[in-house]
Amino acid sequence: MPESKKKKPSVTYADAGVDISSGDRTKQRIKYLAQRTFTKNVLSEIGGFGGLFKLDTVKYKNPVLVSSADGVGTKLKVAFDLNVHHTVGADLVNHCVNDIAVQGAVPLFFLDYLASGILEPEVTEKVVTGLAEACRANGCALIGGETAQMPGFYTDGEYDLAGFIVGVVDRDKVITGSKIKAGDVLIGLPSTGLHTNGYSLARKLFFEVAKYKPEQYVNALKEKAGAALMKTHRSYLGIIQKLVASDLTVGMAHITGGGITENLPRILPKGTCASIDLGSWPVLPIFEHLRELGNVEQEEMLRTFNMGIGLIAVIPAEKFKRVKGMLDRASEKFYVIGRIGKGERKVTYS
């Protein structure tokens, strides 16, 4: 047969690096994890073109949907190094839950986006297990998402993870910070560590400056370097709901990227400022160690890390005793970290 007549070999999607069969098997493995989070409001099954969620508005006279989207960031790099994947899902869900809860919203449902170069079913299942467990703990349904194979786009063994959450609140219960006034008290709730922010700097200081290995024990931290960086982002939903239900707070700030410096002003009304007492709470050892490793300036630390405070609630002075009693009964640690004053919308430290 002439050379020109020879049949060309058939090129498949698998030849391009995408294993559709593996993707289908993975979806079946994680389907049951999502279904365990379903509430009576979920009308769809995993695998459809879109998740269906019935809005039960009986308890909401004028319901407002509140949404947020976020990712885990370069904390994932530490997860890759340690081959620990079951906690990053909880990091993502809890971060998104906090973002809408500080506006008074109750989480309804969550969707995730997981993309990798080569799909590894076992890793995917671990990530989704973390997502599902955190959704159940926060009372929201994991109703769908996207698992994408993108060969050549991601390094082998790595993936990206992002999420989208929707919650609901009565319109007259939305917390915007508009009622914040001079004299209000600022209380801070402790973080578990870096949560999901500041990892580009933290990784540089740990793994390039100090040259730690992820499994290396660090005396200053009394634990391994990787373990210190992988502490799960905390959900504040339970305590937030108690404050909201009793009408005890006029504003709340989730302290994420940008630290207190950039997050607290987001809820301050015009004509108010916030004064923070830096000695009013114990700074976690990891932040002090990071500062020492890089000789990092105080201002840089405060605008990069949460410094041990993951949530700030603004409390009217006349309600502080009630808040203190409630938090004490709940065995919830908190610190009085400052006050609201009159002035330019910014944070000052003393």
N, C-alpha and C positions, 0 to 999 in steps of 0.2 A: 504493500500500500504506500502510495506517495507520502512523503513527509507532511505535506500540507493537508492531507486527508486524515491524519491521525487524530483521534478524539482527545480533546484536552481533559486533564483531570478535573473533577468537580471539587470546587473549594467550598468548604462548609463554614458555618459560624464558629464551630469548635476550632477550626484551623486558625481563626482570627483571635482565639483565646477565650471565647465565651462558651461555656458548657451549659446549654439550656437544660439538659436533663438533671445536672447537679443543682441548678437553680430551682427546678421543680421539686426535687427531693428535699431541699432545704426549706422551701416554703411549707411543705407538709410537716416537717419536723417542728417548725415554729408556730404553726397554726393553732395547735392546742394551747400553747402558752398564752396567746392573745385571747383566745376564747374564755380562758379562766378569769379574765378581767371584765368580761362583758356584764353590763347591767341590763335591766329590763328595757332601757331606752334604746339599746342597740338593735337595729332592724336588719342589719346586713351580716354577711359572713366574710371572713378573710378571703381575699382573692378576687373580689369584684372590682369594678372600675372606680368605685368610690365608697367610702364608709357612710352608712346611714344612721343617724342618731335622732330619735324622737325627743322633741323638747317638751318636757312635762312642766307646764307653766302654772300649775295650781298654786304653788307657794310664792310665785313671783308675779306681782301685779303689773309691773312694767319691766320685763326682763331685758337686760343688756348683755350681749355676748362680749367677752374679753378674751383676746388671743395673744399669743406670744410665740416666737420661734427663736431657737438658739442651738448652739453646738457645744461639744466638749473641749474643742481646741487642742492645743498641743499636749495636754495631759494624756492624750491617746499615745503619744510617743513613749511615755513611761509604761503604759499598759503593754505596748508591743515588746519593750525590752524585758518586762517581767513575765510575759505571756499570761497576763491576768486580764480577763475580759468581762467578768461577771459584775463588776462594780461600775463600769462607765455608763451602763444603761441607767442605773439609779442616779448617777451624777446628772445625766441629761434631764430625766423626768423631774427630779427635785428642783433643779435650777428653774425649769419652766413653770413648775407649780408655784414657786415662790414669787416669780415675776407677776403672775396674775393675782395671787392671794393678797399681795400688798395693796391691791386696788379693791379688795373686798370680795373678790370672785371665788366661787366654788368650782373646782375643776370638773369638767364633764368628760372630755375625751382627748386622746393623744394619738399622734401619728409620728412615725419615725422614718428617717432616711439613712440607709446604710449602704455605702458604696465601697467596693474593693476592686483590685486588679484581677485577682483570682479568688473566686468564692470558696471559702473554707467552711463547710457545714457545721463543724463542731464549734468553731469560733463564733459564727453567726448565732448559733443556738445559745451560747453563753451570754452574748450581748443582749439578745432578746429576752432571755431569762431575767436579767437585771432590769430591763425595761418593764416587763410584765409585773415583777414583784413590786417595783416602786409604784407602778400604776395602781395595783391593788391596795397598797399601803396608803395611797393618797385618795382612794375612792374614785378614780377615773378609769375609763375603759380605753384599752389599746385597740382601736378599731381599724387600723390599717397602716400602710406605709409603703416604702419602696426599697427593694433590695437589688442594687445595680451591680453588674459586672462590667468593669471598665479596664480591660487589659491595656497596658502601656501607659495608663494614666496614673496609677498608684504603684508604689514599690511593692514587690511581693511581701506578703505578710502584714501589710498595712491596710487600713481602711479609714473612712471618714464617717462620722456619726452626727446627725442633727435631728431636731424634733420640733413639732408644732403642737401647741396645746390650745384648747378652747374651754372657757369656763363661763359662768353666768352669775349675775348679781342684779338685784333690783336697782333701778335707776337712782332712786333716792338714797340708796345705801352705798353707792360708788364712793370710794375714798380717793380723793384727788390731792389732798393737802391744802385745799383752799381755806380751810378753817383754822390752819395753824396760825398762832399769834405769839407775840413776845411773852416770855414767861413760861411757856410750855416746857416740859421736862423731856429730855432725850434719854431713853433707855436702850441699851444694847444687849442683844442676845449673842452668846458665843458661837463662833464657827468651829468646825472640826479640824480646820487646817486651811489650805489654799482654796478649797472648794473647786472651782473650775477656771480660775483666773490667775494670771501672772506666771504661767508655766514656761513661757519662752525665756523669761529672765531667770526663773528658778532652775530650769534645766541647764542653762549656761553656767550658773554659779556652782551647781552641784557637779555636773559632769565634765565641764571644760575647765573652770577655775580650780575647784577642789579636786577634780579628777576622781570623784567617787564612782564606784560601780553600783548599779542598782541594788545588788544583794549585799553591799558592804555595810557593816554596822558602824553607825556614827555615834561616838560617845556623847557628844553635845546634845543629841536628840534621844539617846537611850533606845534607839531602834534603827532598823536598816533604812538606807537612803530612799530606796524605792517605796517602802511601806509608808514612810513619812509623807511622800508626795501623793500617794494613792488613797488617802483617807476620803471617804465618800462625802460628797456635797450634801449637806443637811437639808431636810425639808422642815420648814417652820409652820406648815399649814395648821397643825393642831392648835398651837398657841395663838396664831393669828386669828383663827376662827373664834376663840374664846374672847379675845380683845374686841373683835368686831361685834360679836353677839351681844356683849354688854355695853356697847357704845363707849369704849374706854380709850380709843385712839382716834386722832384726827389726821394721821399720816404715817406711812411706813415706807422705808427704803430698803430694798434688797441690795446688800453691798457686794457687787460683782466687779467686773472690769472697771478700773478707775478708782477703786477703793471708796472710802468715805468722802474723799475730796470731790469726786465727780458725781457720785450717786445721790448723796443727801440733798444737794441743791435742786435736783430734779423734782422734788416735791415741795420746795419752799415757795410760798406766794411772794409776790412783789412786796418789797419793803421789809422783808425779814431775812435774818442771817442765823447761822448756827455756830455756837462756840463749843468746842470739844476739849475736854480735859484728858490729855494723853496719859495721865497717871491713874485714871479711874478704872482700868481693867487690866488684868494680867495678859501681857502679850505672849502668845504661844512661842515656845522655844524655837520652832522652825523659822519664824520671822526674824528673831534675833540672830540666829545662825546665818541666815541669808544675808542680813545686813553686814555682819562681820566678814563673811567670805568675800564680798565685793566692795567693802567700804562704801556701801550704798547710802546716799544722802537721805535724810529723814523725809524730805518732800517727795523724793522718788519712791520711797517705800510706801508712803501714804496714798499715792495716786496709782500704785500698781497692785498692792495686796490689800486684803480685808483686815489684816493685822489682828485677827482674832475676834472680830465682830462681824457676824454674817447678816444681821438684821437690826435696823434701828426703828423704834416706834416712838412717835411723838405723842406725849401724854399731857393733857391739860393739868396744870398744877393741882387743881381742886380734886382731880380723880386719881392722883398718884397713890394715895393710901389704899384705895380699892384695888388698883393694879398690883401693888406690892403684895397685898394679901392673896390675890388670885394666883400670882406666880409662885409665891411661897407654898401655897396649898398644892400646887401642881409640881412642886419640887423642881421648878425651872430656874436655872441660874440666870441672873441678869445683873446689869451694872448701870448705875446712873452715870452717864458719860458726858452730859452737858445740858445746855439750855438754848432755847430760841431767843433771839434778841431782835432789835430793830436795826435795819441797815441794808446793805447790798446783799443780793442773793448769793451767798457763798459761805464756805466753811473756814473758820479760823481755829487755830490750835493753841493751847496753853499748857 
